[in-house]
Amino acid sequence: MEKVTLKELCFMQSGGTPSRKKLEYYVGDIPWAKISDLEKTKDGYISYTEEHISIEALKSINNRFFKSGTLLLAMYGSVGKTAITKIDLTTNQAILGINILGKSKLDIKYLRFWFTTIKEQLLDRAVGAALANISLGIVKELEIPLPPLPTQQKIVAILDKADELRQYNRQLIEKYDALTQSLFLEMFGDPVHNSKKWEITQFSEVGKLDRGKSKHRPRNAPELLNGPYPLIQTGDVARSGGYITRFKSTYSEFGLKQSKLWPKETLCITIAANIAQTGILTFEACFPDSVVGFVPNVKTNNIYVQNWMSFLQVMIEEKAPMAAQKNINLAILKQLDFMLPPITLQNQFAERVQAIEAQKQQAQEALEKSEQLFQGLLQQAFKGELN
């Protein structure tokens, strides 16, 4: 299959950031996209931005404006993340806007799908320790497999169908999560303001809170790893969807000696990186001191606690001390005001949530299958096996 450099097919330019010292620049009607806006897109399209700027602000960044249908590519941070604009907008300098020069040669959606397949390649070429980034020069020299346009459009149609299926399953999972949140509010009211005036106590009074253990340095020393004991990291908790059912790393017997094995049904709470994310263990496991374990006493249960924390996550993150990486400590968690309704009501809530989770698990399994299908078709497409 013919390969062509992107500079032969596309016009590319980055956006810019108007001076933050001029507050009037950020009062306007022109959508201004940042990396966080790209990260929030779920279907590959962007139709909303958190911030807007004025015409004067746009002029200050040399009128770097992108029409609807432009492909946006993250060059900093979330390197390789893409989205196609559904609205006219501008961006900051961390985002590259890409437009096709000869639309008879390249389909913009084909280009977006292709970028998905080379994300790891882009990350490998990224530089910078604090914030990985790639340059415009690197993107221009990338070579894309270029079958005839009708073939590209056929590939896009197939991938769109597969993508539509996985998006449907994702949305179904989100609906189950929203149902659980709605049920919590109905039964207990707003936990931030304790709208139903339940008893308030400290979090430390309703169970045992303790950090995981990882005394040995370095933490990834070979003698610690690759044994029979699951090792749960902050990322495993953040990606768990509520219940931790899988893990990437394990501890050896030596690793276990410098750590601790937590029981099944422990609530794991992250205190670094993804702050105040939670997951309930479905097996015994170890975890490092960046994760806190909570084991409830007779006053509460973990399903209630987990959902209570989900409403307070933003507030807890705001309490995190500023450092190289945001984190909270065990003392902050212990001193949280805990809303304590009767245990019988908590148990009723837990029973209903478990019924919802059973349906959510089916949707999760369907999502995994649709994700595998999409990824398989994606790889075939750019090896010339899907035309």
C-alpha positions in Angstrom: 0.0 0.0 0.0 1.3 3.5 -0.9 2.5 5.6 2.0 2.4 9.4 1.9 3.7 12.0 4.4 1.1 14.1 6.1 2.7 17.4 4.9 1.8 16.4 1.3 -1.8 15.9 2.2 -2.7 18.3 5.0 -2.4 21.9 6.2 -1.5 22.0 9.9 -1.1 24.7 12.5 -1.4 25.0 16.3 -3.5 27.4 18.2 -2.4 29.9 20.9 -3.1 31.1 24.4 -4.2 34.8 24.8 -2.6 36.6 27.7 -4.2 35.5 31.0 -3.3 38.9 32.4 -6.1 40.4 30.2 -9.3 39.1 31.8 -11.4 40.7 29.1 -9.8 38.2 26.6 -11.7 35.4 28.3 -15.2 37.0 28.0 -16.5 36.3 24.5 -18.3 34.0 22.3 -15.5 32.2 20.5 -15.0 28.6 21.7 -11.4 28.0 22.8 -10.3 24.4 23.2 -7.7 23.0 25.7 -6.4 19.5 26.1 -9.0 18.9 28.9 -11.7 19.5 26.3 -10.2 16.8 24.0 -10.0 14.4 26.9 -13.7 14.8 27.7 -14.8 13.8 24.2 -16.1 10.2 24.1 -17.3 9.8 20.5 -14.3 11.4 18.7 -16.1 14.7 18.1 -15.9 18.1 20.0 -18.9 20.4 20.1 -18.3 22.2 23.4 -15.4 24.0 25.1 -15.1 25.0 28.7 -13.8 28.4 27.9 -14.6 31.1 25.3 -12.5 34.1 24.2 -13.2 37.5 22.6 -12.4 38.7 19.0 -9.6 40.8 20.4 -8.1 37.7 22.1 -8.3 35.8 18.8 -6.4 38.6 17.0 -3.7 38.4 19.7 -3.0 34.8 18.7 -2.9 35.6 15.0 -6.4 34.6 14.2 -5.7 30.9 14.6 -9.2 29.7 13.9 -10.4 26.2 12.9 -13.6 25.6 10.9 -16.0 22.8 11.7 -14.6 19.5 10.3 -11.0 20.2 11.4 -9.2 17.3 13.0 -7.6 18.3 16.4 -4.5 16.5 17.6 -3.1 16.8 21.2 0.6 17.5 21.0 1.2 17.9 24.8 0.1 15.8 27.7 -2.4 13.4 26.2 -0.3 13.0 23.1 -2.1 11.5 20.2 -5.7 12.2 21.5 -7.9 13.3 18.6 -11.3 14.8 17.9 -13.1 16.3 14.9 -14.7 19.6 15.4 -18.4 19.9 15.1 -18.2 23.7 15.6 -15.9 26.5 14.6 -13.4 27.1 17.3 -9.8 28.1 18.2 -7.4 26.2 20.5 -4.4 26.7 22.7 -0.9 25.9 21.5 -1.0 22.3 22.8 -3.4 21.3 20.0 -2.7 21.0 16.3 -5.5 21.7 13.8 -5.3 19.5 10.7 -7.2 20.1 7.4 -7.1 18.1 4.2 -5.5 19.8 1.2 -6.9 17.6 -1.4 -10.1 16.0 -0.3 -10.1 13.7 -3.3 -7.1 11.9 -1.7 -7.8 11.6 2.0 -10.9 11.2 4.2 -10.7 13.1 7.5 -12.3 10.3 9.5 -9.9 7.8 7.9 -7.1 10.1 9.2 -8.6 10.2 12.7 -8.8 6.4 12.9 -5.2 6.1 11.7 -4.0 8.4 14.4 -5.6 6.0 16.9 -3.4 3.2 15.7 -0.1 5.2 16.0 -0.7 6.7 19.5 2.0 4.5 21.0 4.4 5.5 18.2 3.8 9.2 19.0 4.3 8.6 22.7 7.6 6.9 22.0 8.7 10.0 20.1 7.5 12.5 22.7 10.0 14.4 24.7 9.8 16.2 28.1 9.8 14.7 31.6 7.1 16.8 33.3 4.8 17.0 30.2 5.4 14.8 27.2 5.0 16.5 23.9 5.6 16.2 20.1 6.4 18.8 17.6 4.7 20.0 14.4 7.7 18.8 12.5 7.2 15.2 13.7 3.6 15.2 12.7 4.4 16.6 9.2 6.8 13.7 8.5 4.5 10.9 9.5 3.6 8.5 6.7 0.0 7.3 6.3 -1.0 4.3 4.3 -3.1 5.7 1.5 -5.5 3.4 -0.4 -7.9 5.0 -3.0 -10.5 7.3 -1.4 -13.4 4.8 -2.0 -11.5 2.2 -0.1 -10.8 4.7 2.7 -14.5 5.5 2.9 -15.4 1.8 3.0 -13.0 1.3 5.9 -14.5 4.3 7.7 -18.0 2.9 7.3 -16.9 -0.4 8.9 -15.0 1.2 11.7 -17.9 3.6 12.4 -20.3 0.7 12.9 -17.9 -1.0 15.3 -17.3 2.2 17.1 -21.0 2.9 17.3 -21.5 -0.5 19.1 -18.8 0.2 21.7 -20.1 3.8 22.3 -23.6 2.3 22.9 -22.2 0.0 25.5 -20.3 2.8 27.2 -23.5 4.9 27.3 -25.4 2.0 28.8 -22.8 1.7 31.6 -23.0 5.5 32.2 -26.8 5.1 32.5 -26.4 2.4 35.2 -24.0 4.7 37.1 -26.5 7.6 36.9 -29.2 5.3 38.1 -27.2 4.4 41.2 -26.4 8.1 41.9 -30.1 9.0 41.5 -31.1 6.2 43.9 -28.5 7.5 46.5 -30.0 11.0 46.3 -33.5 9.7 46.6 -32.7 7.7 49.7 -30.2 9.9 51.5 -30.3 13.3 50.0 -27.4 15.5 49.0 -24.3 14.3 51.0 -22.4 17.5 50.6 -25.0 19.5 52.5 -26.7 16.6 54.4 -30.1 17.8 53.2 -31.9 15.1 55.2 -30.1 16.0 58.4 -28.6 12.5 59.1 -26.2 12.1 62.1 -22.7 13.3 61.3 -19.5 11.6 62.6 -15.9 11.4 61.5 -15.1 8.9 58.8 -12.6 7.2 61.1 -15.5 6.3 63.5 -17.3 4.0 61.0 -14.4 1.6 60.1 -10.7 1.0 60.0 -8.7 3.3 57.6 -5.1 2.5 56.9 -2.6 3.0 54.1 -1.2 0.2 52.1 2.5 -0.7 52.7 5.5 -0.6 50.3 8.6 -0.2 52.5 11.1 -1.5 50.0 12.9 0.9 47.6 12.8 0.8 44.6 9.2 -0.3 44.6 9.6 -2.0 41.2 12.6 -4.1 42.3 12.5 -7.5 40.6 12.6 -9.4 43.8 9.3 -7.9 44.9 7.3 -8.8 41.9 5.9 -11.7 39.8 4.5 -13.9 42.6 1.1 -15.2 43.5 -0.2 -12.1 45.4 -2.3 -9.5 43.5 -0.8 -6.0 43.7 -3.4 -3.2 43.2 -2.1 0.2 42.0 -3.9 3.6 41.8 -4.6 3.0 38.1 -6.3 -0.3 38.9 -8.6 1.4 41.3 -9.3 4.4 39.0 -10.2 2.0 36.1 -12.2 -0.5 38.2 -15.6 0.9 37.5 -16.4 0.3 41.2 -15.3 -3.3 41.7 -11.7 -4.3 41.3 -11.7 -7.6 39.3 -8.3 -7.5 37.6 -4.7 -6.4 38.2 -1.5 -6.0 36.2 1.1 -6.7 38.8 1.8 -9.2 41.6 4.0 -9.5 44.6 6.3 -12.4 45.4 6.7 -13.9 48.9 9.4 -11.3 49.5 7.0 -8.6 48.3 4.3 -9.8 50.6 6.7 -9.6 53.7 7.2 -5.9 53.2 3.5 -5.3 52.4 0.1 -6.5 53.7 -2.6 -8.7 52.3 -6.0 -7.0 52.5 -9.2 -9.0 52.7 -11.9 -9.3 50.0 -14.5 -6.5 50.0 -12.0 -3.9 51.3 -12.8 -0.5 49.9 -9.6 0.9 48.2 -9.3 4.7 48.1 -6.6 6.4 46.1 -4.7 9.3 47.8 -2.2 10.1 45.0 -2.6 10.7 41.2 -6.3 9.9 40.8 -7.4 11.3 44.1 -10.3 9.8 46.0 -11.2 7.2 43.3 -12.6 4.0 44.8 -12.9 0.3 44.1 -14.1 -2.7 46.2 -11.7 -5.7 46.2 -13.2 -8.9 44.8 -10.2 -10.9 46.0 -7.4 -10.6 48.6 -4.7 -8.2 47.5 -1.8 -6.0 48.5 -1.5 -2.3 47.6 1.1 0.5 48.1 0.9 3.5 50.4 -0.7 5.5 47.6 -3.9 3.6 48.3 -5.9 3.5 51.6 -7.9 0.5 52.6 -11.2 0.9 54.4 -12.9 -1.9 56.3 -16.3 -0.9 57.7 -17.6 -1.6 61.2 -21.2 -2.4 62.1 -22.3 1.1 61.5 -22.0 1.1 57.7 -21.2 -0.9 54.6 -18.8 -0.4 51.8 -21.3 0.1 49.0 -22.9 3.0 50.8 -19.4 4.4 51.7 -18.2 4.1 48.1 -21.2 6.0 46.7 -21.0 8.7 49.5 -17.4 9.3 48.5 -18.3 9.6 44.8 -20.3 12.7 45.6 -17.4 14.2 47.7 -14.6 13.4 45.3 -14.2 17.0 44.0 -14.3 18.4 47.5 -11.7 15.9 48.7 -9.4 16.7 45.7 -9.7 20.4 46.6 -8.3 19.6 50.1 -5.2 18.0 48.5 -2.0 19.9 49.2 -0.2 21.3 46.2 3.0 19.5 45.3 4.7 18.0 42.3 1.8 15.6 42.2 -1.5 16.3 44.0 -2.1 14.0 47.0 -4.1 13.7 50.2 -3.0 12.1 53.4 -4.7 9.6 55.8 -5.4 12.3 58.3 -7.6 14.2 55.8 -9.6 11.1 55.1 -10.1 10.2 58.8 -11.3 13.7 59.6 -14.0 13.9 56.9 -17.5 14.5 58.1 -19.3 11.3 57.5 -23.1 11.2 56.9 -24.4 8.3 58.9 -28.0 7.2 58.1 -29.3 4.0 59.8 -27.5 0.8 58.8 -30.8 -0.8 57.8 -31.3 1.9 55.2 -27.7 1.6 54.0 -28.2 -2.2 53.5 -31.4 -1.6 51.5 -29.5 0.8 49.3 -26.7 -1.8 48.9 -29.1 -4.5 47.8 -30.6 -2.3 45.1 -27.1 -1.3 43.9 -26.0 -4.9 43.6 -29.0 -5.6 41.3 -28.0 -2.6 39.2 -24.4 -3.8 39.2 -25.4 -7.2 37.9 -26.9 -5.5 34.8 -23.9 -3.2 34.6 -21.6 -6.1 34.6 -23.4 -7.6 31.5 -23.0 -4.2 29.8 -19.3 -4.2 30.8 -18.7 -7.6 29.2 -20.5 -6.5 26.1 -18.2 -3.4 26.0 -15.1 -5.5 26.3 -16.2 -7.7 23.3 -17.1 -4.6 21.2 -13.8 -3.0 22.2 -11.9 -6.1 21.0 -13.9 -6.2 17.8 -13.1 -2.5 17.1 -9.4 -2.9 17.9 -9.1 -5.9 15.7 -10.8 -4.2 12.7 -8.6 -1.1 13.3 -5.5 -3.2 13.0 -6.7 -5.0 9.9 -7.7 -1.7 8.3 -4.2 -0.2 8.3 -2.5 -3.4 7.3 -4.6 -3.4 4.1 -6.7 -6.4 5.2 -10.1 -4.6 5.4 -10.6 -3.3 1.8 
